């Protein structure tokens, strides 16, 4: 082990990935708030994080030997990429690792919202059977819907393809001019039109500062009275105070939210208690395959330490 670079792993990884990393470095496994982490980070060449370790200027000031940060996930919200690059620290991540898991979760929430259904827990008589069948009549099929996608990146494009395959009309709005071949069958519209036309609106935008509270009172007011809003991107994209007010004023609108601001939220969270808000604890990417794939960011961490080009460097920040 002598002479090998020190790499700190501050959060859980798949065991195979962690063992592989340990064969290529001197691995220190320590939570970011622990004394062991504080002792190791000044001499670490690499750092592997997931969600809760904040790689900011304060941490970088303590990490004079750091050469690479690996984020075992698809987003970089907890990493100050610009500050890392200023100091010659490469940032690598796993942008496509959870695409399928998030898309499946979005479609599941769409079905939950549009297809009411109650399982039978006991035998019932003919009258109850008939009542239950009348109770579970869906107002609208996905194939009748306009599914709107705010942000047509990897996940947004895949949602577009799946929703279109089911039969939905699909529209999107994005900052970029996306070639027709890369739209997954979706048609471009303005962001205002997207909110006005969508029966189901799903958010898939990145963590840039300009997206903070992007979905605010003015855009939310454009939603249809029976619209479904789905957010699996970032909690801070939505103005939760404005959304809570909207849901109480217009009870036909429903929100299915997997991401929140903050996480975890407290008893004062504005959306708690809204009967038409369904809240999940950030689980869209929690499949065994996705968690394993995200963990293998360690390959790119080692590539950087061995002076090789990583497969997934963080995109430019400028």
HUFENTA-V740817 format. One record per backbone hydrogen bond with DSSP energy under -0.5 kcal/mol. CO is the residue of the C=O (numbers start at 0). NH is the residue of the N-H. If there is no record, write none. Layout:
# HUFENTA-V740817
CO/NH, CO/NH
This chain:
# HUFENTA-V740817
0/3, 4/25, 5/44, 5/45, 6/8, 6/27, 7/9, 7/47, 8/29, 9/31, 13/17, 14/18, 15/19, 16/20, 17/21, 18/22, 19/22, 20/23, 20/24, 24/26, 25/6, 26/28, 27/8, 27/29, 30/33, 33/37, 34/38, 35/39, 36/40, 37/41, 39/42, 40/43, 41/64, 44/66, 44/67, 45/7, 46/69, 47/9, 47/10, 48/71, 51/53, 52/54, 53/55, 54/79, 55/59, 56/60, 57/61, 58/61, 59/62, 61/63, 62/65, 66/89, 67/46, 68/70, 68/91, 69/48, 69/71, 70/72, 72/93, 75/78, 77/54, 78/80, 79/83, 80/84, 81/85, 82/86, 83/86, 83/88, 84/87, 87/89, 89/68, 90/313, 91/70, 93/96, 95/98, 97/101, 98/102, 99/103, 100/104, 101/105, 102/106, 103/107, 104/108, 105/109, 106/110, 107/111, 108/112, 109/113, 110/114, 113/115, 124/128, 125/129, 126/130, 127/131, 128/132, 129/133, 130/134, 131/135, 133/136, 135/137, 140/143, 141/144, 144/146, 144/168, 145/147, 145/198, 145/199, 146/170, 147/201, 148/150, 148/172, 149/203, 150/152, 152/156, 153/157, 154/158, 155/159, 156/160, 157/161, 158/162, 159/163, 160/164, 161/165, 162/166, 162/167, 168/146, 169/186, 170/148, 171/188, 172/150, 175/177, 178/181, 179/182, 182/185, 186/171, 189/193, 190/194, 191/195, 192/196, 193/197, 197/223, 198/227, 199/147, 200/229, 201/149, 202/231, 207/210, 208/211, 210/213, 213/215, 214/238, 215/219, 216/220, 218/221, 219/222, 223/226, 226/253, 227/200, 227/229, 228/255, 229/202, 230/257, 230/258, 233/236, 234/237, 235/212, 236/214, 237/239, 238/242, 239/243, 240/244, 241/245, 242/246, 243/247, 244/248, 245/249, 249/252, 253/228, 254/256, 254/277, 255/230, 256/279, 257/281, 259/234, 265/268, 268/271, 270/273, 272/274, 273/276, 275/254, 276/278, 277/256, 279/281, 282/285, 284/286, 286/290, 287/291, 288/292, 289/293, 290/294, 291/295, 293/296, 294/297, 295/298, 296/299, 296/300, 297/301, 298/302, 299/303, 300/304, 301/305, 302/307, 303/306, 311/92
